[in-house]
Amino acid sequence: MRFPIPFLGLTSQIPFGPAMPETPTPSLARATKPFAFKEGLDTFSPNDLVSLGRPGSAIPNSPGDLAIVPFSQFNLEEKKNHKSFFVVSLETNIEPLQIPLEKGGDTFWLDERTIANVVEGDNGAEIYVLDVHIDSQSTQPEVLSGEAQLIGTFPTKTPANFRYVPESSLLVFSETVYEDGNLTSVGRRDKEWDDRGNSAHVYDTTYTRHWDEWQSLKRPQLFSVPLSKGEDKKWSLGDTFHSPLRGTGHYSPVEPFGGTDDYDVSSSHIVYTCKDPELPEAWHTKQNVYLVDIKGDSPPRELTSGKQGAVHAPVFSKAGSKVAWLELDEDGYESDRAKIVIYDLDKNVRFTVTQSWDRSPAEITFSRDDSFIYLTAGDEAKVKIFALPVPPTPSESSTHPTLDAKYTTPVPLTHSRASSTIHILPNDRLLFTQSSFTSPNDVFIFRDLKAAEGAILNGETSALATIQPSRLTHFTKADLEGKHMSEGEEFWFIGANKKKVQGWLLKPKGWTPAQIKKWPAVLLIHGGPQGAWEDQWSNRWNPNVFANQGFFVILVNPTGSTTFGQEFTDAIAEDWGGKPFVDMANGWKYIFEKYPEVFDSNYNGYSTDELFFFNHEWGGRPWEEKARKLNEKYSPANFVHQWSTPQLLIHGSKDYRLPETEGIAAFHALQQRGVPSRLVIFPDENHWVLKHGNSLKWHFEVLRWFNQFVGEDGRSDVSHN
């Protein structure tokens, strides 16, 4: 998985100081004066990060004049996270309306003025509706009906991933259920499981545990239920729940992170992706795409060829006559290049359109007339929006169809920051969400898409420069006003094998070119390992937090990083301590030569998980010869006798991707070698530290540790490197 988390262990192979004696005296982290975050009106501190509002992605209504944006904000004094959503006008200048959600839950559109909210109730999830009104003479949208109205109850408590189909008056959603796919029996079977008289989990197949949960007998499936407005103008949820995946052995969305991007709906069908039901999940990534009747009146039909790896983001064309998805070639490799595949349902022909394009799309959608596909994809550490004309369907299925170049190479419409969640609107418009190093999500819109499409079809891409998006919201502008927010300076240098390598530099608050002063630096090394530091906002690893605590922040995208072409991504396999390490060292040297007032401190982290991941990255299973030799060469455990650099280790007990015993074992080794070290365990966190209070504690421990060794407390006895 591509997780923006730091590596742990690579620098442990190289001693950064003299080796410790074989029989050391116990060594603890040296005492320091009380530590506190740097705070101030102009400082973006960890407290500011945790308490800053967190906007989600904009979801438009059918006419495209309003959008809803989920929003949450943590109150430090109350220690409570407040949920709400904004109603944003897309074609007027009136202010967004914020509507609180006391019970949280999911929100989505039912029609152009009706918003649904699903929350957990005592006897099952409850669905409410709220009507909104917009008037060009008003300063805000208005809530018409006062309080939300209850319109029905689900038989289970945790339905999610809702898509409403107005043409057929059906609501499609997912729920975790037992193998019988029966929603009404879930409560009874849950109680039987809880009352079984023991706590054992018994497994005959993998997974045993996944991400942060022991695997249970329940898996996610898709359902549909009638939902309509009666003659009395009141909405009502039906009581007939259809189970299209029952008895198929198909589970969708794909765990642990799948959501609405794992399926799409037309007026009559669902297209979805799931793991291949015939293969062991723990060491295969192969997924299939299926088409099924929205009520399950006929069995699913597979659309994929059977020769693919993972598959993501299946979508219908607007007319429902085509399906497109993102497909990886290699089973067992989750970071292979994603290609756009189109399936013409009328002609029963499947073909690949981006076979020669060396980037990996993340999401796709068809234009209103189905003549273009719009997509997002990472490109040199930015996530851009691209447009691609849809070619005529070939006469036969092919992964390498003969197509004109304009049908195979997407054209960028944006060139910076990180764009996501694209929606095509009526009247030639495209709605999207965008963030950057300096700002969380805000809502943007492109207008006059036909002009852009015409320029692309005519080969006049230079004309696209005049088509610029409009920014519609500034959700966090007031809270960030006056704060030091570094936009990030992009730099390139020569890395391993003479390859160009990219990185970002964020300068600390108070730095000026003329100032003669030494500054500490932090090198944040992303994990995955196939991932990238992109110009986007992060609530977990936010580079500006470190910059505001007085650090030069260096973000290198070494060999193995995504968005720089598949060859560069693939080159880390079986070489974790080779080319990537050279790239990071060269990037470090480049920064020191450009900014000689910097002295160093390293922070590193790393993660790995599913069996297919290890098998691919280490050239085989752990007991096989190639993997054993690579392990001998690169495993940090084989270099414990050289460890001397002070280390802070942080781990979540629910991290089943990298079990906590890994961190504890490293801590024990460091302690026995007398290396200053500290272990921080979060019993209730997984691979990520997500809870607001825990996030503050994480930042406190990390920054306090930095301060001990390279900050104001540690500079006197840390040599310049």
N, C-alpha and C positions, 0 to 999 in steps of 0.2 A: 504494500500500500504506500501511497505517496503522502507521507505525513510531514508537515513542516516542523520537525523536531530535531534537536541537535544530536550529533553522534556522541557515543561514549566509547572510549577504548582505543581509538587509533593512536592518539598521542601518547598513550600509556606505553607504547612499544619503545619509545625513545626517551632515555633519561634526560631531563632538563636540568639536572644538578648532579652532584656526586652521589654514587650509589650508597645506600644505607648499609650499616653493618649487619652481618648475618644474625646477630643476637642483639637486637636493639632494646633500649629502654622504652617503655610505653610512651608514646608521644601523642599529645592532644593538640588540637588547634590552639594556637597561642591566644592568650587573653587579650581582649581589646577593650577600649572604652565603649560605652553604650552606643549602639548604632541606631540611626534613624534615617528614613528616606529624606532626600532633598525635596523640599516642598516650596511652593510659592505661586503667586498669581501668574508668573511667566514660566512655570515649570510643569511639565506633564509627568506626573509621578505615578507609581503603581496604584495609589489610592484613586487618582483621576481615571486611570485605565479601568479599574474595577467598577467605578461608579458612573462611568460614561454610558449614555444610552446606546443600545445596540439595535440598529435598524436591520430588518430582514430584507427580503427581495420584494419588489413591486409586482403585484398580480392584478392585471386589468380586468374590467368588466367587458361584456361582449361588444358594446358600441365604442369602447376605448376612450371614454371621457372621464372615467374615474379609475383609480387603482387603490388597493389596500396594501399597506406595508406593516407587517408585524414589528413590534417594538418591545423591548424589555429594558428595565433600568434598575440597578441594585442600589438600595439605600443603605449606606454604611452604618448610620445610627440605628436604624430599625433592624438591620441585618435581614432584609427582606427584598426579594426580587419582584418588582411590579411589572405585570404584563399588560399590554395594550396594543392597539393598532391605529394607524393613521389612515384616513380617507384622503387621498390626494387628487386634486383636479388636474387633468392632463392638458386642458385647453383654455384655462382661465388663470388669472393671477391670484385667486383667492387662497387664503391660508389653509394648509392641511388641518383636518379635524382629528384630534386624538380621542379615541374612545377606550376607556379602561376595561380590562377583562379581569374581574375579580377572581374568577376561577381558571384563568388561563385558557387553554384549549386551542383548537385549530379553527381558523376562519377561512372562508372561501365564498365566492359569488354564486348565487342561485339565478339571479337575473340582473338586469342592468342597474337595479336599485335595491336589491335584497341581498344581505350578507348573512351567511350561516355561521354559527359558532357551536362547535361540539366540545362538550366538557364531560369529565367523569362525574357520574351521579352515584347515588347509593345502590341502586339496583341495575345499573347499566349506564352507558354513556347517554347523555341527553343532548338533543339538537335544538338550538334556539335560532330565531331569525330576527333581524333588525333591518328596518327600512331607512334609507337615507335619501336626502333631497339636496339638489344643488340649484342655486339661483345665482345668475351672473351679477345680481344686485347685492348679494350677500358677501360678507367677508370670509365665510366658511361654509362648507357643506353643513347640512342640518340633519339631526336624527328626527324622523317623523313620529314614530310610534312610542316614544318614551323608552320604557324598559323592553328588553328583548323578550320575545314570545316563545314559549316552549311548544314545539310541534311534534315531538316524538321521542322515543327511547329505543336504544339498541339493546340487544340481548346480552352484550358483553360490555366491558368497561374501557377497553383500550383500542377502539377502531381508529384508524389513521389513514393518511395519504388519500384524501378525498378528491374525486373528480366528478363534477355534476354534468350530466348529459341532457340538456334541455330538449333536444329533438325526440328523445325517447322517455323523458321524465324518469330517469334512473340515476341514482347516486351510486358510484363505484367507489369502493374503499378496500383497505386491507385490515386483517386482524390475525393474530396468532391463535391457532386452533390446533386441535388434535388431528390425527390422521384421517378421521372420518369427515373432516371439513364441516362439522355441524356447529353452528354458532350457539344454538340453544342448549347444548350439552356441556359447554365449556365450564360454566359455573359449577355444575355438579361434579364434573371430573376433576376440577381444581380442588374441590373439597375432599374428594376421595384420595387424591395425591397427598394433600396436607395431612390427612388423617391415617396415612398408611402404617404408622407405628414405628417407622425408622427414618433415618435421614440419608440412606444410601442412594447413590446414582450408579446405575449399572449400564455398561456400554459393550456392544459387540462390534460397532463401527465407529469411525471418526466422524465428526468432531466429538471430542469429549467436552472440551470447553472452547469458547470462541470469543475473542475480544475481551469481554469482562463478565461473561456469564458461563456457568456450567450449562451445557446443552440439556434441554428438557424434551419432553415428548411433544411439545407444541412448536409449530412452525408457521410462518406467515402465508396466508392465501388471500386471493382476491374475491370480493363479493359484490353483488349489486342488489339494490332495493328500490322500489318505487318511491318517488318523492315528487309531489306536484301541488299546484295551487287549484283549489276548488272553485266552484261558482261563487262562493262567498268571499273569494279573494284571499282565503287563508291557506297557508301551506300545511301539508300533512305528510308525515313519514309513514310509509306502508309497513305491513308486518310480514310480507313475503320476501325472504332473503334467498337470493339465488347464489349458487356456489359453482362457478364455471370450472374451477380447478379440482373439484372433489373427485377423488379416485384416480387422478392422473399421476400422483407422485411428484407434481410440480409445486414449488414453493417460491412465491414472489410477493413482495420485493425481496431481492437477494440480501441476505444478512451478511455483516451486521449493519451496513450503512445504506442499504437500498431504500428508496422512497418513491415519490411520484415519477421520478425519472426512469424507473424500471418498467413503466407501462404507460400506454396511451389509449384513448377511447375514440371511437367514431359513434355514429348514431346506432350502430347495430353490433359492433365487435370491440373486443379488447385485443391489443397487441402487447405482449409482455415478454420479458426475458427471465430465465431461471437457470440455476446450475443444472448441467446435464444429469438427469436422474439415474443414469446407468453407471456413473463414475464416482469413485470415492472423492468427497469434496476436499479433504485436507491436502491432497497432493495433485489436484486438478483444478484448473481455472475455467475450463470449458463451460460456456453457457450457450443456450439455444434461444431462438426467438420463435414464439408461437402466436398464432391467430386463433381466437376462440369467440364463439357467440357470446354476446354480453350477458345473456341469461344462462349460458351453459347448455343450450338446447342441442348442440352438436359437439363432438370431441374436438380438442385443439388440433391445429394443423401446423406442422413445423415449416418455417420459412428459411431457416439457415441451411447451409450445405452439408453440415456434419463434419467439416474439416477446419473449423475455426477454433479460436481460443475463447477468451472472455468477450462478451457482447454487452453493450450499454445503450441507453437512451433511445429505445425504439419509439418512432413517432409516425402518425398517419399524415398523409397529405391532406390538404383542406377538403378536397373532393372525396377523400376516402379510397381512392383508386390505387394509391401507392403507399408503401411503408418504407421508411429509411431507418437505419441504425448505425451504430459505431461498432466496428468489429476488429478484434486483434487476431493475428494469425496463429500465434504459438500458444498451445495449451501448456499451462505450467509457468507462464510468465505474465505477470500482471502489468508490466510496464512496456510491453510491446507497442509498436505504433498503431494507433487507432485509425481506421479507414472508414469512409462513408460508403455504405452499401445501400442500394435502392432495390426494392422488390416491386415490380409492376404486377399488381394483383390480377388485372384483367388479362395480361398476356403471359402470366406465369413465368416471368423472366427476372432473374436476380443479377445485378452487376455492380461492380465497384467503380467509384468515380474519382477517388483521390489516391489511386494506387501509387502514383509517382510523387505525391506531395509529402515532403519530409517534415510534417508537423502532425500533432494528434489533437483532433477536435475533442471538446468536452461536452458540448450540447449542440443540438441541431433543431431547426424548425423550418417548415415550408412557408413560402410567401403566400399571400391571399389567393393568387391565381395558380399556385403550384409551379411557377416557371423558375423560381430561385429557391435555393436552400441558404438559410442564414445560420451561422455557426459561431461558437467561440473556440479559441485555441490559444495555447501559450506559444509565444514567439519571442525568444531572446529576453526572457524574464518579465514580459508583459503579457496580459491576457487580452487579446484583441477580438473584435467582432469582424467576421469575414462574410463575404457574399459569393455564391457560386451558382451559375446558371445550371438548371436541370437539363440534361441532354435528352434527345429522343431515345426511347427504349431500344436497345439493340435487338437483333432478331433471335439471339439465344443468350443463355446465362453465361457470364464470363467474369473472372476476376481481373482480366486485362483487356477490356473492350477497346476497340479503336475509336477514340474520341478526339475531337478538336481540343486544343490546349485550353480554350476558355471554359471547358467543362470539367477540367481536371485540376486546376490551380485556383483556389479561393483567393479573392482580392480583399485586402484589409480596408475596413471603414474607420477603425480607431487605431491609434498607434502608441498609446501609453496607458499606464495604470492597469486596473484589472476589471474587466467587464464580465457580467454574468446575467443569467435569467432573462433571456431575450424573448420578447413577445411581439408578433406581428399584429398590428392594429388596422382597422379600416382607414381609408383615406391615405394610403401609402406611408404609414408610420411604423416605427420600430421602437418599442419601449425596452429599456434595459436598466440594470443596476450596476453601479461602479464604485469601487473603493480604491484607496492608494495608501502609501506610507503615512500620509498626513490626515486621512479622513476615513471614517467608516462608510458604510453604504449610503449612497444617495441615488435619486431617481433621475434618469436622463431619457431624452426622446430624440430620435431622428425623424425628420419630416422629408417628404418628397423622395421616397425610395425609388420611384419610377425614374427620376433623373439619374440616380446612382446606378440603377440597373441598365439604363440606356447607355451610360458611359462605359460600363463594363462590357456590354455586348458589342459596342463599337470600338473597343480597344482604346478608349480615351480615359484611362484611369487617372491621369493628371487632373481631370476635372473633378475628381472626388474630393480634392482639397477644399473646394468651396462648400461642400455639404457637411456642415458641422452640427453636432447634437446640441440640444438645449438642456440646461440643468434645471430641474423642476423643484428640488428640495435642498434644504441645508439643515438636516436634522440635528447635527451636533456642532454647528458653527458657533453658536453662542457659548457653549461650554469650552470650546477650544480657542476662543478669542484670546489673543495675547500669549498663548502658550508657544514655547519653542518647539516647532515641528519641522524637522529636517526632511526635505523632499527626497533625499537620497541622490548621491552623485554616482553615476555609472562609470565604471572603469574597465578596461580590457588589458590583459597582459598575456605573455607567452607561457603556457604551461607545459605539461608532459608531451613528449613527441612533437614539440613545436606547434601545438594546437593553440588557437586563441581561446582564452578563458575570460568569462565576464564576472564582474562582481559589483557590489554596491558599497558605498561609504556614506555613513551618516555622521556628521560632525557634532561634537558636544555643544551644549549650550554654553555660550561665553567664548567660544573659540574665534579668533581672528587671525588672518595670515601674518600680521605684524607682531603678534604676541610671542614673546620668548618664554615658553613654559612647557614643561613636560606633561603629557596627558596619558592616562592609562587607556588601553584599548582592549576591546573584547571581540574575539572572533567567534561568531555564531555559525555553526556548521550544520546545515540541514540534514535531516535524515531521509528515510525512504528505503534505500538510499537514492532511488530514482525520484527526485523531486526538485524543487527550485525555490530560491528566494526571489519572489516576484514583487513588483511594486503594488502591494495590496495591504489592506489593514488586517491585523491579527489581534484577537483578544487574548491570546496565550503568549506568543513570542513576538512582542511588539518592539522593534528596534528603537523606536523613539523613546521608549521608557529608559533604555540603557543610555541613550545619548543625553537625556535629561538628568541622569545621575552622574554625568561628567565623563563618559567614555566615548572615545572614537569607536564606532560600531562598524565592523567589517563583515560583510556577507559575501562569501565566495561561492560561485556555482561551479564546482569542480567536475571533472569527469564523472559521468553517471547522472548529471543533472538533466532534467527534462527541458523542453522548449528550445533546444539548440540543435535539433536533429537527432534521428534515431541512432546513428552510429556513435555519437557522443554519449547518449544514454546507455547504450549497450556495453560500452567499453569498461564499465566498472565490474562487470561480471567476472568472477574468479580473480579479481585484482583489487580488492578493497583497500589494501595497504600500499598499493603501487601508485598508479597514475593519479588517483584522487589526492593522495598525500603530497605528491610532487606539486600538484596544482595549488593546494592550500599553502604550502611553503613558499612557492613563487609569488602567490598573491600577497602573502604576508610581507615578503621582501619588497615587493613593488610599493606597498603602502609606506613602509619605513623609508624608502628612498625618496618618495614624494613628500612625506610628512615626517621629517627626522625628529620632531619633538615627541613622537609617540614611543612609549615603551610597552612591553606586552604582558598580557594575561590571557590564558586560553580557557575556554569553556566548551566542553564537548559532550555530546550525548549520542546515543545510537539505539536503534530497535530492529528487531526482526520478528517474524511470526510464522505463518503457516508453512507446512512442510514443503509445498511447491516453491515457496520463496527461497528457502535454504538450498533445495535441490538445484534450482537454476543458478543462484548466485555463487555457490561453491562447487559447481561442476559435478554434482552427484549427491547421493545420500551420505550421511556422516561417516559410515563405515567403509565407503568405497575409496579406492586408492587416491584418485585425484582430490577428493574432498579432504581426505586425511592429510595429504601433503600441503594443501592450501591452509588448513587449520594450523599445521605446524609452523607455517610461515607467518601467518597473520593474527592468530588468536592472541589477544592480550594476556590470557592466562599463561602462555608460554614465556612471557617476559616479566613476570612478577618480580623476579630477582633483580630487575633493573628499575623498578618503580621508585621514584623519589619525589615526583611533583605532588604538592598538596592537592587533594581531591575532595570535592563535595559530591556525594551521591544522593540522588532523590528518586524515590520509587513509590509506585502505587500498588497496594496489595491486590487490587483487582485487575492488575495488568497481566493478562494471560497471553499477551503478545510477546512480552519479555518478562518472565516471572520474577518476582521480587527477590528470590534467592540469588539471582545474578548480581544484584546490587549489594545484597548482604555479604555474598562471598567476596566481592571486590573490597568491601569495607574491612572484612576480617583480614584479608591479605595486607592491606595498607596499615592496619593497626599493628599487625605482627611485625611489619617491617619498620615500624616507628615513623611512618610518613604522616604528617598532619592531615587529618581526614575527619569528615563528619558525615553521618548517615541521617537522612530525613525520610521517614516513611509516612505515607498517607493511606491509612487502612481503607478509606472509602473512595479512593480514586483509581482509575484504570491507567491506560497508557498516557492519558492526558490529565492534567490538573484542571478541572472544570469548575468546581464550586468556588464561589466568589471569595469566601474567607480563606480557603486553601490557596487560591491564586495570590492573595496578599502575602500569606505565609511563604509561599514559594519565592516570590520576589524578595521578601525580607531576607531569607536564608541565602539566596544567590548573591544579592548585592552586599550583604554583610560579609560573605566569604570573599568576594572580590576586594572589598575595602580592607580586609585583613592583610592581603598579600600584594595588592597593586594599587589600592586606593590611597586615601590620605593617611591611613594608619600604616600602610605597608610599603610606602615608597622609599623610606629611608634605607631599607635593607634589601631591595630588589634591584638587581643590576640592570643596566640598559642593554637590550639585546639588539 
